[in-house]
Amino acid sequence: MLAAQRKDHLLALLERDGRVVAKAVADELGVSEDAIRRDLRELADEGRLLRVYGGALPIPAPEPPVRERAALATESKERVARAAVATVRPGSTIVLDAGTTTLAMARLLPSGTGITVITPSPAIALAVAEHSDARVIMIGGELSRHSLVTGGGLAMEAIQRLAADTFFLGATGIDPERGLTTGELDDAVTKRALASRCTETVVLASEEKIGAAARYPVLALDAVTAIVTDPADTNPLIAEVEARIGSPA
């Protein structure tokens, strides 16, 4: 089989199965695994798939603007937010990541508990101030018009001078193999920096996030302390994700 025919076969498999495993395809076609890896690398260079360890995945769809994401799985996000708020300890300092589930958390935080909230999201800072008496610390920097979150060099400098107990992290995708991913490179960098300044990192996982994958890696699941899932979500991948939390794969 010619290289062009192999590539067409790989793309057809990707469309049919949602992933390509290099070793399995090599065995199927009777060619070397190196040949398949080379084909996948060339297809990735052409922007037709995403290379991952052992194979390939489809190119993730662009992440929609925050205004559009706010309308996705709203009931699931509310359930996750309520469960996450229940874990917040009185007197603690928490970081609320930018995102629609953390925005739901911000509106549910109780008063009278003496907590401090750090966030790179102006919308979340305002929601915390409006709905609770928590102390609010904003992380400054350049505001992304797409995600409405601050980032860049000024944000990185501010983050390195902070410390907190728990980081409630929102990701675009949460997958057993690919870990936590997001659709913006700067956002991934900011999330990792925030996680490095917190004692615990807790992932918020509404139903549309489980099994999804975006372009940029944030953290592996073994770098996460805990995950808060939707109690009404029956996705079988949840068990696989939870098994990898805090434990090397």
C-alpha positions in Angstrom: 0.0 0.0 0.0 1.3 3.4 -1.0 1.9 6.1 1.6 -1.0 8.2 0.2 -3.3 5.2 0.5 -2.2 4.6 4.1 -2.9 8.2 4.9 -6.4 8.0 3.4 -7.0 4.8 5.5 -5.8 6.5 8.6 -8.1 9.5 8.1 -11.0 7.2 7.5 -10.2 5.3 10.7 -10.0 8.6 12.6 -13.4 9.6 11.2 -15.0 6.2 12.0 -13.5 5.5 15.4 -12.5 8.9 16.8 -8.8 7.8 17.3 -6.0 5.9 15.6 -3.7 3.4 17.5 -0.5 3.2 15.5 0.4 -0.4 16.5 -3.0 -1.7 15.7 -3.0 -0.1 12.2 0.5 -1.3 11.5 -0.5 -4.9 12.4 -3.7 -4.6 10.2 -1.8 -3.3 7.2 1.3 -5.4 7.6 3.7 -2.5 7.7 6.1 -1.2 10.3 4.9 0.9 13.2 7.6 3.5 12.2 5.9 3.9 8.8 2.5 4.6 10.5 4.1 7.0 12.9 5.7 8.8 10.0 2.3 9.0 8.2 0.7 10.4 11.3 3.4 12.9 11.8 3.1 14.2 8.2 -0.7 14.4 8.5 -0.3 16.3 11.8 2.1 18.7 10.0 -0.7 19.3 7.5 -3.1 20.1 10.2 -5.4 17.1 9.6 -5.1 15.3 12.9 -3.6 15.7 16.4 -0.6 13.4 17.3 -0.7 11.8 20.7 1.3 9.1 22.4 0.7 5.9 20.5 -1.5 7.3 17.7 -3.7 10.2 16.9 -6.9 12.0 17.6 -9.1 14.4 15.6 -8.3 18.1 15.6 -10.4 19.6 18.4 -13.1 22.0 17.4 -12.2 25.7 18.4 -13.4 26.5 21.8 -16.4 28.8 21.6 -16.4 32.2 23.3 -17.3 32.3 27.0 -20.7 33.8 26.2 -21.6 30.7 24.1 -20.2 28.3 26.7 -22.4 29.8 29.4 -25.4 28.1 27.7 -23.9 24.6 27.6 -25.0 22.0 30.2 -26.1 24.7 32.6 -27.9 22.3 35.0 -24.9 20.0 35.2 -22.6 22.9 35.9 -25.0 24.1 38.7 -24.8 20.6 40.3 -21.0 20.5 40.1 -20.8 24.0 41.5 -23.0 23.1 44.5 -20.9 20.0 45.2 -17.7 22.0 45.0 -18.9 24.9 47.2 -19.7 22.3 49.9 -16.0 21.4 50.1 -14.8 24.9 50.8 -13.4 25.2 54.3 -14.1 28.2 56.5 -11.2 30.6 56.6 -9.5 29.1 53.6 -8.0 30.9 50.6 -9.3 29.5 47.3 -8.6 30.2 43.6 -11.5 30.2 41.3 -10.4 29.6 37.7 -12.1 31.5 34.8 -15.1 29.5 33.5 -18.9 29.1 33.6 -18.8 26.4 36.4 -16.6 28.5 38.6 -18.9 31.5 37.9 -21.8 29.3 39.3 -19.6 28.6 42.3 -19.0 32.3 42.8 -22.7 32.9 43.0 -23.2 30.2 45.6 -20.4 31.0 48.1 -21.8 31.6 51.6 -21.2 34.7 53.7 -19.7 34.6 57.2 -17.1 32.0 56.5 -14.0 34.2 56.3 -12.8 32.9 53.0 -10.5 34.7 50.5 -11.1 34.3 46.8 -8.4 34.8 44.2 -9.3 34.9 40.5 -8.1 35.9 37.1 -11.7 36.5 35.9 -13.3 39.9 36.4 -16.7 38.4 36.0 -16.0 35.9 38.9 -14.6 38.6 41.1 -17.7 40.7 40.6 -20.0 37.7 41.3 -18.1 36.9 44.5 -18.3 40.5 45.7 -22.1 40.6 44.9 -23.1 37.3 46.4 -20.9 36.9 49.5 -18.7 38.8 51.9 -15.5 37.0 50.9 -12.3 38.9 50.4 -11.6 39.2 46.7 -8.1 39.4 45.1 -7.9 40.0 41.4 -5.0 38.8 39.3 -4.0 41.6 36.9 -2.7 41.3 33.3 -4.0 41.5 29.8 -7.6 40.5 29.4 -8.4 38.0 26.7 -11.4 39.0 24.7 -12.2 35.4 23.9 -12.1 33.9 27.4 -12.4 37.1 29.4 -9.6 36.1 31.7 -6.3 37.9 32.5 -3.0 36.4 31.4 0.5 37.3 30.1 3.6 38.4 31.9 1.9 40.6 34.4 -0.4 37.8 35.5 2.5 35.4 35.8 4.4 37.8 38.0 1.4 38.3 40.3 0.7 34.5 40.5 4.2 33.8 41.7 3.6 36.1 44.7 0.4 34.3 45.8 -0.4 31.2 47.8 -3.7 29.5 48.3 -5.2 26.3 49.8 -7.4 25.1 46.9 -7.5 25.8 43.2 -10.8 25.0 41.6 -9.8 24.4 38.0 -12.0 24.4 34.9 -10.8 22.6 31.8 -12.3 22.3 28.3 -11.6 18.6 28.2 -11.1 15.9 30.8 -10.0 12.6 29.3 -8.4 9.5 30.9 -5.6 9.4 28.3 -5.0 13.1 27.5 -5.7 14.5 31.0 -6.8 18.1 31.3 -6.8 20.2 28.2 -7.9 23.7 27.1 -8.4 25.5 23.8 -6.0 28.5 24.4 -2.3 28.2 25.0 -2.0 31.2 27.3 -4.9 29.8 29.4 -3.1 26.5 29.8 0.0 28.4 31.1 -2.0 30.4 33.5 -3.8 27.3 34.9 -0.5 25.5 35.5 1.0 28.5 37.2 -2.1 28.8 39.5 -1.9 25.1 40.3 1.7 25.4 41.3 0.8 28.0 44.0 -2.0 26.0 45.6 -1.8 23.1 48.1 -4.7 21.3 46.3 -6.0 21.3 42.7 -9.7 20.3 42.3 -11.1 19.8 38.8 -14.7 20.8 38.1 -16.2 18.3 35.6 -19.7 19.0 34.3 -21.1 16.5 31.9 -19.9 18.0 28.6 -16.2 17.9 29.8 -15.8 14.2 30.4 -14.1 12.5 27.5 -13.6 15.8 25.6 -10.2 16.9 24.5 -8.9 20.3 23.4 -5.6 21.3 21.7 -3.4 22.4 24.6 -2.5 20.2 27.6 -2.9 21.7 31.1 -2.1 19.0 33.7 -2.0 15.2 33.8 -4.6 13.6 36.0 -2.0 12.4 38.5 -1.2 16.0 39.2 -4.7 16.7 40.5 -5.9 16.2 44.0 -9.6 15.6 43.4 -12.4 15.9 40.8 -15.9 17.1 41.3 -18.3 15.4 38.9 -22.0 15.8 38.3 -23.8 13.3 40.5 -26.4 12.8 37.8 -23.8 12.0 35.1 -23.6 8.3 34.2 -20.7 8.5 31.7 -18.6 5.4 32.2 -15.4 7.4 31.6 -15.9 9.0 35.0 -14.6 5.9 36.7 -11.5 5.8 34.5 -10.8 9.5 35.1 -11.2 9.1 38.9 -8.9 6.1 38.9 -6.1 8.3 37.6 -6.6 11.3 39.9 -3.6 11.7 42.1 -2.0 8.4 41.0 0.6 7.9 38.2 -0.9 6.1 35.3 
